[in-house]
Amino acid sequence: MEKLMLNVVTGKNYRDNCLNFSSFDFSSISQFNNSSYFIFPGFADVHVHFREPGFFMKETIKTGSMAASRGGYTTVCTMPNLNPVPDNYENLKVQLDIINKDSVIDILPYGSITKEEKGLELSKLEEMKDYVCAFSDDGRGIQEEELMRKAMKEAKKLEKIVVAHCEVNSLLNGGYIHDGKYANEHNHRGICSRSEYEQIARDIKLAKETGCSYHVCHISTKESVDLIRQAKKDGVDITCETAPHYLILDDSNLKEDGKFKMNPPLRDITDRLALIEGIKDGTIDMIATDHAPHTLDEKSKGLEKSLFGIVGIETSFQLLYTNLVLKNIISLDKLIDLMCNNPRNRFNLPYNGFCIWKLDEKTKIDSNEFLSKGRSTPFDGNDVYGVNYMTVCHDKIVYEKK
């Protein structure tokens, strides 16, 4: 096993992680015993939407987990904007039962911060604490400062992370893409950057006051990067994520197509470059996909009327490897930290598997081949490098390239 592993693996940090946990019989996959294949510990995504229970027409636990395994993921954390909302143990158990029955990888759900994610009253956090990865009202920013303070104090007592979608509703003004050049030139209503970073600033103050562990979802603006960088210097227990599309695209790439509509929106090129600096200097701790599938009809109504959200869990490594590593923006080791080690360390997610990639193989992203029910991605047709040949979770092959 040692000889095979060392031929397949490069990079000490993730080699050691793979060697330490697995009892998998590597002699059964000796076809990968050459230097063109790379083995990585299974990726971890702390921000996905698998839509079940409640919205199975968009995605299910089964299809979402299969899509994740194709992307090299062995652990994901599912957001709580579901029906029923997991705001108490009874509702949460509906999702847990489906996960136990249908998932091919490890799925840890979030519990909602507030009842029905309405931002009015705290959920029953204590009765969910042993079954959730953290608490979030993803999709909605919590508008009332006192309620967020109360949530942080309770999460601190329960030793759980508060994970925030930061958005000031009063600043949205019906916007649906970034309030920038493209919006102005094409007569679209814009979402200003302030709607994101103003709430981050408020929450940083509250996290410092309460001592709560705090994590910011999908940051997209240069001001957000600056605020979080300073908060870390000030000793606040804060981490954050961004998504692949914010690192690769900006609003100059927009087209009149629902595939380019997500929340937060694609921002200015100066924001994209600030995010890249943020991942390089460690301000941004991890990359999460915000995998958000919708039906074809829901995403075929243009920028204004399509629903927010794109899919990305099957293409994230390929896109980031091609656009960041091969362009010498970050190292391969850094990318594995962002996609695996850092999220596992922050959210206390154990190493539970690995994936085997052929990095020099060129392919084209084709949404028709996705295992996800979702097909909406702005990267459809892009040439990328890296093909996943196998994903193993808990010593069981959960994905194998045909």
C-alpha positions, 0 to 999 in steps of 0.5 A: 500500500505504501508504495502505491500511495507514494506513487499516486500522492504528491504533497506531504500535507494531504498525503499524510491525511490520506495515509493516516485514516484509510484501511482501503485495499489499495491493491484493488485499484492498482491501475492508478499506480503511476505518476500521472494520478494524484490522490487527495483527501475527500473535499469538504463543502460547507455550503450546499443546497440539496433541496430535500425535504421540500424541493425534490424537483430541484435536487434530492439528497441522493442526486446531490450526494452523487454529484458531490462524489463526482466532484471529489467531495466526501463531506458536505454541509447542507443549508436549512432553507428547506420545507420543513425548515430544520428549526427544531429536532422534529423537523431536522429529523425529516432530513436526517432520515433521508440522509441516512437512507439515500446519501452516498457521502457524509452530509451534515445539516445546518440548523436554522438560527431563527424559526422558519428562517423568518428572523423573528424568533430563535429556533430551538438551538439546544435540541439540535446542537448534537445533530448539526454542523452549525447554525445558519439562516442562509438565504436571508440576513438576520436584520435585527441586531439584538436577535443576532446578539442573542443567537451568538450568545446561545451558540457560544454557550452551545459551542457551535458556529454561527454561519451568516448570509450577510445582506441588509434588506433595506439596501437591496431595492429590488436588485438582482445583479451587481450595481455596476457598469453592466447594470447601468448600461443594460438597464438592470436594477443593481445590488450594492456592495454595501448591502453585504459588507455593512452587515458583516461589519455589524456581525464582527462587532457582535462576534467580538462582544460575545466571543462567538465563533463566526463564519461568513458565507460567500463573500463577494466584495473587496470591503468584506475582505478588508473587514475580515482581514482586520477582524482577524488581526483584532483577534475575532474568532472569524472565518469566511468562504468565497465561491469559485465563480467570484474568483473566476468571473466578474460583472464584465462577464455577464450575459442575459442568461439566468446562468449568470444570476446568483446571490451575492451577484458577480461583482466588479473586477476590483472585487474579484482581484481583492478576493484572490488576494484574500485567498492568497494571504489567508483572509479567506479560509475556504472555498465553498460552492454554494451549489444551488440547483433549480429547475430548467424553467426557473433558470430560463427567464433571464437575469431579472426573472430567473431564480438566484443560484447556480450549480458547481459541486461537480466542476469546482476543483477543475475550475479552480485548478485550471484558473488558479493553480495552472496560472500560478496564482496559488499552489496545488497545496493551497487549493487543497487547504481551501477545499479540504483541510481548512473547512474540515479543521474549522467545522470539525469534520473528520477525514473520511475518504479520498479522490483520485484525479488525472490532472493533465487530462483536458476535458470540457464542462458539459452540464448534460453529463451532470449527476445533479438535477441542476444544469445551470452553470455559467461555465458550461462549455469551458475547457478545463484540466483535471478528471476525477476517476474515483471517490472513496468514502469510508472505504467504499467506492462511491464514484468511479468514472466509466 
